[in-house]
Amino acid sequence: MTEDIYIFKYSLQSNNTMIEDINKALEVLNEGGTILYPTDTIWGIGCDATNETAVKKVYKIKKRTDSKSMLVLVDDLKMIKDYVKAIPDTIPKILERGNKPLTIIYPGARNLASSLISSDGSIGIRIVNDEFCVRLISEFKRPVVSTSANISGYPSPGNFNDIDAEIFKNVDYIVRWRQDDNAQNKPSGIIKIGKNGEVEVIRK
């Protein structure tokens, strides 16, 4: 019985931490700030994907040229429709077959910060399954940038403990949720959809 009470209290405390993190992250995102947060893959640096000034802050934190586009996260397929001109009919089936996080590069990006969009007009988008990300994006009601939490040219962090101290100093909010998760997580798979619906595998 004592063990059951401990587990219940731990779960309740963890849930409260998530809720507090989401509320604070929403506040920062709405003010055009940047967050360091866990995703369904690796830890990422994020901001409002529709806010050009906020996106430029992320590029500055990573010391990355804005000629290299960054991907965005959404909570469902419906949200994607607002940010690309068309979704090929094959996409739902591709997503259903996937057994790991998958980023899809779509042609015809729109309604996003211009520096996020590649020179060919495409944008990488991933539908997240992670509980924290789903709840955050669902409440934010806009896509959130997700780029690996590392200085450009350095390895992506497998978990929170691998993140460079310089990143900590420059983001506006550091999410506490899952900081103690020591699993070595990996980036998502990536495919690119051509203008005629053809599929190119970028990263398995």
KASUL-V328816 format. One record per residue. D_FIRST is the distance of its C-alpha to the first C-alpha in whole Angstrom. Layout:
# KASUL-V328816
d_first
D_FIRST
D_FIRST
This chain:
# KASUL-V328816
d_first
0
4
5
5
6
9
10
11
12
14
15
17
18
20
21
23
24
26
27
29
30
32
33
35
36
38
39
41
42
44
45
47
45
43
39
38
35
33
34
34
36
36
36
39
41
42
44
45
47
50
50
53
53
49
50
52
50
48
51
52
48
49
52
53
56
56
58
55
53
49
46
44
41
41
38
40
43
44
44
47
49
50
51
53
56
55
52
53
52
51
48
45
46
46
43
41
42
41
38
37
38
42
44
47
51
52
56
57
55
55
53
52
53
56
55
52
55
57
60
60
58
55
52
48
46
42
40
36
33
31
28
30
33
33
32
34
37
37
36
39
41
44
43
42
44
42
44
42
41
44
48
50
51
48
45
43
39
37
34
34
34
38
39
42
42
45
43
41
43
45
43
42
38
35
32
29
27
27
29
26
27
29
30
34
35
38
40
41
44
47
49
52
54
58
60
61
57
57
54
54
52
51
48
46
